[in-house]
Amino acid sequence: MAWYRLAAQAWSFRSDNQREVLIRQIAAQLGELQGRWLHLRVTTRPYPVHMWAESFDQNAIGRMPDVPGALGWDGFLEGEQRHLMGLSMADKEVFLGIEVSGRGLLDRWVERAAPVLDRIVPSAVRAELAALESEVNHLDVLVAGSGLDAVPAGAEDMAWLMHRSVALGLPAPRGLSSVPRGVSTWEPEDLAAFTEGVDLHQEPYAPTVQVVGRMRSQTVTRNVAVLSVGLMEGLRIPEIDDPWMQHSDRLPFPVEWSARIYVRRPEDVTGELQRQMGKVRSQIRHYTHDHDLDPPMSLARQADRVLEVEDELTTGLTQLNTRLYGWWRIAVSGRDEAEATTRAQQVVDLYRPKVQIEHPEAQYRYAREFIPGEPLASTAYRRRGSVTWAAAAVPAATASVGDRRGIMLGETCTATRRPVAWDPWLAQEVRRASGLTAIVGGLGSGKSFLTGLVVYKTLRAGARWTVLDPSGPLAELTRLPELAPFSRHINLLRADPGILNPYRVVAEPRPEHFADDEDPERAWKRERSLAAATRRRLVLDVLSGLLPYEIARQPHTRIVLLRAVREVGGSPDRHPGMVIDALRRNAAEGEDHAGVVADFLDERRELPQAALLFPDETRADPWHADRDYRLTVLTMQGLSLPRPGSPREEWTDNESLGVELLNLASWLTQRTIYDADRNLRKGVALDETHFLSQVPTGKVLIDRLARDSRKFNVRALFASQLAGDLLRVSGFASLVNAVFVGRTDDEEAQSEALRLLRVPTDVGYEEMLGTLSPRPRHDDRPDDAPRQFVFADGHGGVEKVRIDLEAPHLEHVREALDTNPDAARVAAPRSGGPALTAPGHPEMTAPDEPSPLPARREPVPVALPDLDGDEIDLTTDTRIGPGDDDPVLSGGIRAGGVQVVSVAATDAAVGRAELYDDEQLDLLDELDDDWVVDEPAPVNGSAPVNGSAPVDGSANGHPPVPPPDGDGR
């Protein structure tokens, strides 16, 4: 037998035509294997948590330093591993054994006489392998094509398959001893390494077989129930039904498959069909001639089916109608017989009523059938069909999305449950693709939560982010203790005049950015010219947007504005006030309409928020920063924006100004990526981008970010309620890389979201978008369940995923990103009485008072289920119950290149100080060094660490001392 390992096949979010093509490709490959026996084995391997952690740790380039008293990198990485191991998820692995050739009597005799013949005629000993070489090469090419996508199994693959087959039902080990280097062949005597440590026992007529194994000096016992696929009605795959072997992936416990298949030769099938047709005709003649009765309809159907199969075999030149027969077995295990039989019943219930699953006796022999090389246990429950019917099982169908080196987003929630890791810079650094990402979903779909998760976890791994969040909830990230020293929060509506000067928000190209071009000087000058043109277009759009709609729509208005803007030029040292002055000069020269436009702009200039466009020339550039921040969050709380989709003529003056300010703030956000080294991993997150699509320069911004994201190593997140707003931007659909689509209810919006995902439309996926993040209708509890998204990773994988931020070590991040309103969080003081407290909430404090420090939490023993069903005590780091040792979490040793620290050590870092609100922080201001937390806060009234003052500024019981200026910074 030649053994191969099959590649995973995507099934979700593909059109029926694509699925039918996959089935036909598999069927064609099976049809070419006529006259051969096949052994199909489907097993599972625990998700390699330690391998992901090692890859993630190595990929975290330039990560930020740890902050004393806050969650450090080791604690963060350990928490991610513990949470992953508690989810008990596994990868599906599919192996296919193909009979190369049967062995004749002469071959067996030569093998026994090999010690003697090797000295006399050495070529005779190797003659059999030499004759088989060309046949094996033919099989390698045959199964490597599209469909099976198989590769020859290596020595380590065979070691894993033998272990999972001989030790059927036993817990899968976290790691299996590697095959010694240089060993590429197995001898019969080597099989004892797998069989010696496992025993199978069965009582007569027992429903299960008991498997006893020795794993690292421990005895582990499991009961295994082996089932067989019985009668099956006609399944409509893929129109209605999913692949029938994929059904078992929905079960919450691992399932093993073993199928023995024989692909029949056409001449054998033809003879059998003729005999079968003769039987049917004889029975019909018996009814009609002998008894003068009408034959039953079942005989007529059998005759029609025989003729149909015969026609399929004799028509066409392809092998799609080749016939086969085989036996499909299913194995489930439990800690005892009751659990094993219960799980077996769950399998039966899952497949009924279309597929009948049988529970036969002789469990010992059926269990042995899973081992490669063992004979067939029984010919009972043989199933016959075409290769197309067998290919419709698609045994390798599974969820495949994301990568194995990025941040953990959550898990798939389709037929297969697998972790989803995503590296936002893999596309730019490896695949040379765009870094453009769309996050689409209605109100409450979880867009802000998802954005915050991506920003937080990638920040820990070394990225730099600039976030524009008009409503402001993501500003809470800047107050997390591990991020606070490297973050700043700026409310643009309270910043210095001129912070949104249209001439300054467009970055000036730097010569070093064009060092890789063929002609760097020419490329730099061309980009400078383009930047100047962008500034002129931007100021033209902004000033037009400030005018009343009746004035802005007049053609003459555009002409006078364009003339004034050209006169001012596009240098970065200009400002909109110069354009108004140019309009005044043109009015003095006889252009009356220029004076009208200047009057309206002067009137708008008096609005408080309009001062952001006009700089104070007595002060320095407000965006010049002399500190390297990892996270900058720009907010615009109180900004008035029009209702999405409302026509321009219905906008109020404040709403028109709000849209222009949002447009300028978006340009200001992207400006930061050109001020840093182009090789650094950078991110830009923009919310409310549906308004940008309504402004010409907003479309230019989106297009520029998409085109420059690869060159400057940027991951750009665009969040919008409707996918259509992004699709209106020319070229957006072709440039977008990754897409997240949350709950969407409108039919038109659903169709546009599928276009953005590059998923077939009008095949039933639209309704599925309305079922994401389901919620019971009559449940009045807060809706804080994890949200679901359809995630397209940009590399061909599309799956429904569940965003996961439920790990215990990220509880403070989850609370910071919680945007749901809760009246219980606010306490109103009674007249002359103490402050109110909410049930189950700690005592509330005044808004301007520092929150009391939480008491130090003692480590609490928590038992999580291991992947093999055992439990691990997270405090003592000891295993509860039988099972193999964990190579990742054993004694705090370095596993897979990752240093793991104890939970007790990371729990000591939960106490943190509440930072002062910095919403009024000026762009030039920085936190005073005296107010930056450098040491862990004292806990429960203990003395300060290393003699430092308490975090809240108090000393020796005195009240805290406020900052010198008292403005809340």
N, C-alpha and C positions, 0 to 999 in steps of 0.2 A: 504494500500500500504506500502510495505517495501522499504525504499530508501537507495541506495548505491552510493558510490563515486568511479568512475572508475580511475584506474592508467593510467598515460600517456604511450603511446606505441610508440617506435621508429620505423620509417619507412624508413628514408633515409639511403643509403649505406648498405642495406641489400639485400641478394640474393632473387631471386624470390621464391626459395624453402622455405626460412625462412618466407617470407611474406605469402605464401600459407599456411604454418603451422599455422601462427597467425590467418588467416581468418577461417581455419577449426576449430581451438580451440574455437573461438567466436561463430561460427555456431553451434558447438556441445552443447555449453552452452545454446544458445537460443532454440535449439531443445528440451532441457529438460524442457522447460517452457510451454509445450503444455496446451492449455485451459486457459491461463492467459493473462491479459492485461498488457502492458508495457508502461511506459511513459519515454521517453528519453529526457533529457534536457542538452543542451550544452550552457554554458555561459562563461564569462571572468571575471577575477579579475585583477585589476591593479597590475603591478609588485611591490612587497612590498619593495620600496626603503628604507624606514626607518628601516625595519627589516634587510635588507642586510647591511646597514650602521652600525647598532648596532652590528651585528655579525662580520663584518669586523674590527670594532674598538676593540672589545674584543679579536679578533684573532691576532691583531698587538702587539705581545709580544716583549718587548725590543726595541721599535722603537726609532730612533735617536732623540736627542733634536732639538728643533726649532732653527734656525739661525736668529738673528735679521736682518730685512730688506729683508728676503726671504720668500718664500711660506711656511707657517707653516702647522702642521698636521691638525688643525681645518679648515684652508682655503682649504687644499687639499681635506679633506673629504667632506666639503660643496660643493666644485666644482664638485666632483664626483656625489653627489646627485642631484644637479641642472641639470647637463648634462643628467643624467638618466631620470629625470622627464620630460625633454624636448623631449625625444624620444617617449613618449606615447606608451609604449609597455605593453602587458598584458599577463597573463597566462590563458590557456584554462582549464576550469573545466567542467567535464562531470558527470552528475548524472543519475542514472537509478532507476525508481520506478517500483516495481513488485507487482502485485495484489496477496495478500496472500490468500484471500478467499472472496467469496461474502457473504453478510449479509442477513440472512433470516428474516422473519417476527417476529419469536420468539426472535431473537437477538435484534431487534429494540424495541420490547415491554419490554424486560428485562432492556434495557438501560433507557427507560423512567420511569420505576418503580424502578429504582436503589435506590432512597432515602428511599423507604419503605422496599424493599427487603433486603437492606444492614443490617437492624436491625433484620430481621426475618431469612433469609437464605443468609448470606454473601457469601457463596461459589457459589451461583447461579450467583451473579453479576460478579464474576471473572471467571466464567466457560468458557466464550468465549475466553478470553486471554489465559487461561490455555490450551485450545484445540489447539490454534494457535501456542503455543510455539515450539512444535516439528517441525511444518511446517516452521516456521521462521528459526529455526536452520538448517533445510535442505537447505533452500535457501542461507543461509550464506555460507555454505560449497560449494554449487554449483557454485556461482558466484565468489568465491575467487580463483578458479583455474586459470591456465595460459590461457590467452585470455582476459577476462574482468578484471581480477585482481582487483576485487572490494572489498571494505570494507564497513561496515555499516556506514551510515552518522550520524554524531553526532549532538547535539543540535545546535552548532555554524554553522555547514554546512547547516542545514535546515534553519537557520535564514538567511544565505546569499542567499540561493536559493529562499526563499520566497520574500526577498527584491528585487532581480533581476527580479523575475517574476511579482510581483505586480507593481513595478515601472519600467516596461519594457521601455527601451530606455533612461531612466534618467541617468545622470552621475553616475558612480560607485563611492561610497564613498571610501576615503582613509582608513577609519577604520569604522567598524560597532560595535555598542555597544555589548560587550561580554554578553553572557548568564550568569545570576547569577550562582555562584558556587552552585552545588548541584541540579540544575534544570535539569532534564533529560526528562521531558514529556511536551507536549504542550496540552493546552486545546483549545477548539473552540473559547473561548472568547479572547485568546491571539493573534489571527490573526488580531485583530483590530489595533495592534501596527504597522502592515505593511499597512493595507488598509486605515486607517484614513487619512494619509498624502498624498494620491494619488487619483486623479480623472482622468477618461477617458472620452473624448468627441469626438463625430463624427458627421459630417454633412452627410445628406443622400447622398449616392453614392460617398462620398469623397474617394480619393485614400489613405488616411492615417487616423490614429486616433491620436488625440491630448492627450498627457499625461502631466498633470500638477501636480507637486509635491512640497512639502514644505521641504526644507532642511536647517536646522539651521536658521530659521526665514527668509529664502529667498525663493522666488517662482521661480521655474525652469520649463520651458516648452519645450517639445520635440514633434516632429511629428514622428510617427512610421508607417512604411509600412510593412505589413505582406504578404509574398509570399508563394506559395505552389508548391511543386515539382510535375510536370506533367509527360507527356510521356517521356520515357527514352529508348534509343536504347541500344543494348547489349554492355556493356563496358567490355574491356579485362583487368581485374585487377588480378594480378599486372603486366602482361607482358608489357602492353602499357600504361594503364591509372592509375592514382593515385586514392586513395579512394575518392569517390565523395563527401563525407561530408567534406573532408579536403580541397577541392578547395577554400572554402570561407576564409580559413586562409590567402590566398594571398592578400586579400583586405586590404586597408590601414585604415579601420574603423572596429569597433567591429560588429560581427554578432551573433545573437542568434538563436538557433535551438530548435524546439520542435517536437517530433515525438510520435504519439499514435499508438501502434502496438498491434495486437492480433495474438498470435501464435495458429494456428488451430490444431485441433485434426485430426488424419489420417482418421477416419470414415467420418468426415464432408467433407474432401477433396475428398474422394473416391466417395461419392454420387454426389457431384457437377461435378466431371469429367464425370461420367456416363451420367448425364443430358446434359452436354456440348457435349459429343460425340454423343448423340442421335440427338441433333440439327444439328450438322454437317452432319451426315448421311442422315437426312431428306432433307437437302438442296441439297446434292449431288444427292439423288434419284429424287428430283424435276427437276434437270437439265437433268439427263440421261433418266429417264423413262417417265416423263411427256412431255418434249420438245425435247428429243433426241439430246441434246447438250452436249458438253464437259464442265464439271464444271470448274470454274476459279481456277487458281493455289493457290489462297489465301485459298480456302477451303481445298485443299490438305495439305497445310502447317499447317493449324489449326488442322486437324486430326492427322498429324504426331506429332505435339507438345503435344496434349492430350495424345497420346499413350506414348510419351517419359516421361511425368510427371507421368503417372500411373506406368510406369516401374520403375522410380526412387523411388516412394513411396513403391513399393512392393519388391524391391531388397535390400539386405543388412540389417544389424542389427543396423546401426548407425542412428543418427537423423539428418544427414547433409542435407537431402532433405525434411525436414519438411516444410510445407507451412505456409505462414503468409500473412496478409494484414495490411496496415497502412497508415497514413497520415503524411507527413513530411512538416513542416512549417519553414519558414525563416523570421526573423524580423530584419530590419535595421532602424536606427533612424537618424534624422537630426534636426537642429535648427529651420527649418521651413519646410513647405510642399514641396517647391521646392528642397531643399537639400535632403529630405527623398526620393522623387521620383527619383532624379538623382542617388542616391546610389542604389535604387531598380533596376534601369536600368543597373547599373554596375554589379549587381548580375546576371541579365538575360544574359548580354553579356558574362560574365565569363563562364557560363555553356553551352551556345549554341555552336555548333549545336546538341551535343549528348544528352543533357538533356534540356527539356523544362520547364521553370519556369513561373508559372502563377501568375497574380496579381488580386486576386478575390475582390469582393465587401464584404460588411458586415465586415469591418475591426475591428469594436469593438469586435464582437464575436470571430474573429480569434485571436485577441490580448489576450482576456481572456483565450484562450485555453492554453497559456503558463503557467498558474498558476496551480500548483499541486492541484488535486481534482476537477478542473472545468470540465464540460462535453465537449464533442467534439462539435465543432462549426458547422460543416457541413460534410456530407459524400461525398462531391464532391472531385475529384482528389484522389480517393483511389487507391493505388498502391498494386499490388499483386506480390508475388515472393517467392522464397525459403529462408530459413534462411541463406544459403550461400550467396545469393545476398544481403541480409540485412547486413550480417557481413562484406561484402566487402566495406561497407561505412567506417569502422574503425573510429568511431567518436572520439576516444581518441588518434588518431595518431597526433603527434606533434614533434617539435624539442626538444630534451633532451640531453644536453651536459653541462659539467662543474658542478659547485656546487653553493651554496648560501652564501659562507663565504670568498671567495678569491678575488683577484684583478679583476677589470673589463677589459676584453680583447676586447670586442666589442659586436657584435650581430650576430645571425644566419641570413643567407640570402638564406634559402631554402623556402619551402612553408610556413613555420611559422617563424615569426620574434620575437626573444626573446633575452634578454641580456645574455651574456656569462661571468660568473665569474669562476675563477680557482684559487684554492689554491695549489701551487706547493708542499707543504709539507703535504697535506692530505694523500697522498698515503703512506708516510713513517710513519707518526705518528698515523694514524688511521687504514689504511687498510693493514699495514705491507707489502707493496709492494716496488718495486724498484723506485728510483727517476730518472731513465734514460729517457731523452727526446731527440727526433730527430727532427731537423728542416731542411727540405729538400725543395729545389726549385732552379730553374735556375737563371740566372743573372737578377737582377731587380725584383725578386719575393717578396722582402721585408723581407728577413731573418734578416738582421742587424737591421731593424726598429723594428721587432717583439722582437728580443733579447733585444734591448734597452728598450722597453716598459716594458717587464717582469722584467728586472733588476731594472729600476727606481722605479716602483710601489712597488715591494717587498722590496726594500731598505727603502722606506718610512714606510713600515710596520714592520721593525725590522730585516730583513735578512742581511747577509754579503755575498759579492760577490767577486770573482776573475775572471776576464775576460781576455782571450787571443784573441786579435783582431789584426791579423797581419797587416791589411791595415790601422787601426787606427781611423775610424770614431767614435767608441764608446768611445774614450778618451774624447770626448766633454762632456760626463756625469760628469767627474771629475771637470769641470769648472762651473757647475751649482751652483748658490750661496747657495742653501739649502744642497748640497752634498759636496761642496769644502772642508770645514773643516774636513771632515771624509774620504776623498778620496786621492788617489795618482795615478799618471800616470807615468809609467816607460817605456822608449824605450829601449828594451833589447840590441839593436845593439849599443847603446851608453853607456851602463852600465859598471860596473867594470869588469876587467878580471876575469874569473872563475865563473861568475854568472850562467852559464849553465854547470858547472862541472857535468858530468853524475853521479858521486858518491854523489853529494849533493842534486840533484833534487828529489831523492827518499827518502821520509821521514823515519826517524828512529822510529819504533813503541814505544809507551809509555806504561808503565805498567798499568796506570790507565784505559786505553782503554779496558782492558781485565778483569776488576773487576767482570763482570757478568758471566764469564765462570766458568765451573765446576772446572777447574784447571788453575787459572790465570797465575801462573808461567810457566807452560808448554806451554800454548797458547801464551804467550809473547815471549818465546824463539823460538817457531816455527815460529812466524811472523818475528822475527829478522833474522832468517835463510833465510826465503823467501825473505826479503828485500835485504839481501846481494846477493842472487842469482839473483835477479832482476837487481841490480847494475852491476853485472858482465855481464849479458846478454845485458844490455843497452849500456855499454861502448864497448862491442864487436860489436854491430850493428852500433854504431856511427862511430867507427874507420874504420869499413869495408865500411861504406858509404862515408868516406872521400877519400878512395883510388880510383884510376881510375878503370873503370869497368873491363878492361882487367886483371888487377891485382887482384881485389876483387873476380872475379869469379873462380880463380884458387883454387883448393882444398887445396893446400899446404899453401896458405895465411891464410885460416881459421884455419889451424892447428897451425901455429906459433903464430897467434893472440890469440887463445884460451889458448895456453900454457902460454903466457905472462900475460894475464888477470888473470889466476888462480894463477900465482905467486904473483901478486899484491894483490889479495884478493878483498873482497867486503865491506870493512869498509867505513864508510862515510867520513873518513879523507883522503882518497886517491884522486888521480887526474890522468887524461890521460897521463900526462908527465911521470909518473912512469911506465906506460905500455911501452912507447917508450924506457925508460932506460932499462927495462927488455928485450926488443927486442935486444938492443945493447949488452947486456951481453950474450944473446943466440947466437948472431952472432959471438962474440969473442970466443965462445966455439965450433964454426964450423958450425953453422946453417946459411948458406949464405943467404937463402931466408928471414930470419928474418932481416938481415941487409938491404935487398932491401925494405922490408915493412917499416922499420924504416926510411929509407931515404925519401920515399914518404910521410910519415906522418910528418916528419920534414919540408918538403917543404910546405905541407898544413898548417902547424903550423904558417908559416910566413904570411898567409893571415890575413887581419885586423879582419875579423869576427871570425876567428878561435880562436882568443885570448879569446873569451868568454868561451871556454872549459878549458883553462889552467889558474888556479888562480895565483894571485900574493901572494906568501907565506908570504910576509912581512906585509900583511894587514889582518884584521879580516874577518870572514865569511861575505860576502857581502849580504847574505839573512837574517841576523839576524836583526829583526826589534823590536824596543822598544816602538812602538806605535800601538795602536789598531785601524786599519783602517777598515771602513765598506766596502769600495769599492777600489779594486786595479785593474787597467787596464794595461795589458802588451801589448805593441805594438812592431812591428818590421818593421817600414816603411823603404822601400828600400830593403827588402829581396827578393832575386831572387828565384822564385819557377818555376818548370817545368810546362808545359801545362798539365792539367788533362788528364790522360789516356795515356800519352806518355810513351814509353818503357824506362826502366832504362838505356839501352845502349846509348840513345840519350841525356841524361842529361849532361849539362856542369858541370865543376867543381863547379862553383858558385851555380848552381841549386842543385847539390848533397849536398853541404854544407847547403843550405837553407832548404832542407827537414830535415836534421839532426837537425838543430837549432830549427825548428818548433816542431819536436818530443821532444826535450829536454825542450822547453818552455812549452809544454803541460804537461810534467811531473812536471815541476816547478809549474804550476798552481794548479795541484791537491795536491801538497805538503802542501798547506796552510790549507786544510781541516783537516789534521792530527795534526796541531799545535794549533787548537782551541778546545774548549770544544765540546765533541761529541754530546751534546744535543742542541747546538745552531743551528738555521736554517742557513744553508750555501748554497751557490750556486757557481757552476763552469760553465763558458760558454766558449766553444772552437769553434773557426771558422776554416775554411779550414781543416776540419777533414778528407776530402777525401784523403789527403796525409798520415795521420796516418794509414789508413787501408793498405797502401803499405809497411809499416815497421813492422816487427814482434813485436817489443816492443811497437809500437803504438797500435797494437791490444791488447796487454797485458794491456796497460793503460785503454783502453775503457772497457775491461772486468773487471778490478779492480774497476773502478769507478762505474760500474753498480752493482757490488756485494757489495761494501762498502757503497753505497748511503743510504741504509736503516739503516745500523748500525751507520753511522755518520751523519744522518739527512741532506743529501746533495741532492740538485736538480742539476743534470748535464745536460747542454744543449749542444748538438753536432750539429753544423750546417754544412751542406754539400750540394753540388750541385746535387749529385746523390744518390739515396737511395741504389743502388747496392754497393757503397763503404762501407756503414755501414753494409749491409747484409753479406759482405765477412768476417766480424768479427764473429768468432764462438760464437754462443749463443746470438748474439745481438738481433735478432728478438724475442726471448723468454724472454729476460730480459727487453726490452724497455717498458716503462710505457705510456707516452704521446707522441703523434706524431703530428707535423704540416707539411703539405705538401702544398707548394705553386705552382705557375704555372710551369708545366712541359710539354714539347712539344714532346720529343722523345718517341716513342712507347715502347721501351724496358724499358726506365726509368719510364714511367707511370705504367707499370705492376709491376715493383719492388717497386714503391712507394705504390701501393695498397697492396702489401704483407706486407710492413712495417705497414700500417694502419690496417692490418687484415681485409681487405674488399674483398669481392668476386671479382675475376678477370674474364675477358672475358664475362662480362655481360653488358658492355656499360659504365662503370665508367672511363675507360681509357681516352676516348675523353673528358670527363668533366674536367679532370685535365688540359687540354690544353685551356680551356675556363675561367679559373680563372683570376681575375683582368682584365676584357676585356677593350680594348681601341679602340676607333674609328680609322680606318686606316688613314683618311685624317685630323686628328686633330694634329696641330703642336704646341699646347700649352704644357708646361711642364707636364710630367706625374706624378703628385703628388697625385693622387686619392688613398684612402685607399686600401690596398692590401687584397686579399682574400686567405684563407687557408682552407684546409680540416683538421679539428681538431679532433683527437681521444683522449679523456680524460683519457684513461686507465681504466675506470670503465664500459665500454660497450657503451658509447655515442660517436657517430661519426656524425659530421655535418659540413656543409660548413659555415664558419664564416667570418665576415668582421672585420678586426682589426681597432679599433677606438681610435685615440688619438687627436680628434678634439675639445675637451672641451676647452673653453676659458682659464681656469686656467692653462692649460698645453701647451700653445702656445710656451713658451720658450723651453720646452722639445722637441716639434715637430721640431722647428728650429735647435736644436742641433743635432737631429738624421737625418736631411735631408742630404742624401749623394749624391743627384743629383748635377752635376756640373752646374754652372751658371756664365757666363762671366760677367754679370752685377754686381757681387759681388766684382770685382776687378777693381781698378782705376789706370790707367797709367798716371803719371805726364807729362805734356807737358814741352817742353824746355822753361824754363824761365817763365812758366805760372802756374796757380793754378792747383790743382789736379782735375781730371775729376770726374764728378758725373753721376751716372746712372739715367735714368728717373725713378722717383718714389722711388729712394733710397736716404738715407741720405748721407751727405758728407762723402767721404771715408777718412781714415787716413792711415798713413804709418804703415807697419806691426809691427814695434817695438814701436809704440805709443799706450798708453791706449786709448780705445774707449771712447768717451764722454758719460757721464751718461745720460740716457733718462730722459726727463722731467716727472714730476709726472702726472699720468693720473687721471683725475677727474672721478668719477663713472658716467657711462653713463646708462640711463634707458634702459633696454633691456627687452622685453616681450617675454616670452617663453610659448608655449601652454602647459597647464596642461594635465594630463592624461584624464580628463573628457572634454577636449576641451576648457576650460577656459584659461585665461592668468594670469601670475603673473609678476608684476613689480619687477625686481631683485634689484632695488635701494631703492625703498620705502617699499619693502616687502608687497605690497598691491595687492589684486587680482583685475584684470580688467575683468569685465563681471561677470555674475552670476556663482555661483558654491559653493561648500562646501569649508570650510577652510582647509588648509594644515597642518596636525599635525606635519610635519617635519620642515617647514619653516615659522612658525608663531611667529613673534616677537623675534626670536633668542633664543627661549626656548630650553631646552634639550628635544629632541624627541627620544624615543627609546634608551635612554642611550647615545646619541651622542650630544655633545655641538655644536651648529651651530652658527657661527659668521656672521656678516653682510658683504656684498660684498664690501662696502666702506672701511671696515677695512682691508680686504685682498688686495684690490687694492692699498693701500698705500705702499705695500711691493714689488712693481714691479721694483723699481729702484735697480740696482745691479752693482757692480764694476766688471770690466774685470780682471780676475786673470792673473798673469804672466804665460807665457808658461813654463811648467815644464817638457818638454820632456827630458831634460838633467839631471833631478833630480836623484841623486845617491841613491842607495838603503839604505845607511846609513843616508842620508841627510834628513832634515825636513824643512818645511817652518819656517823662523824666526818668532817668536811671534809678532815682530813689523809689520809684513806684513800680518797677519791674520785678516780678517774682523770680528770685534766683534760688531760693531754698524752699524745702517743703514747709507747709504751714504747720504751726503747732497744733496738736490734737488734744482735745479734752482738757484744755487749760494747762497743758504741759509747757515747760520752758521753751523758748525759741531755740531752733536748731543752730548750732555753731555760734551762739551769741547774737544772732540777728534779731531785728525787731519783728514783732508780729506783723502778719500780712496786712491787717486792717489799719495799721498805723498806730494802734494803741500800745501803751507800755505801762507796766506796773498798775494795771487796773484803771488807768485814765481813759477817757473817751477818745475815739479816733480823731486824728488831726486831718482836716480837709486839705486839698491841694491849695497852693497859694492863690490861684486866680478864682477858685470856687466855681468854675463853670462846668463842672461835671466831667472833666477830662480825666 
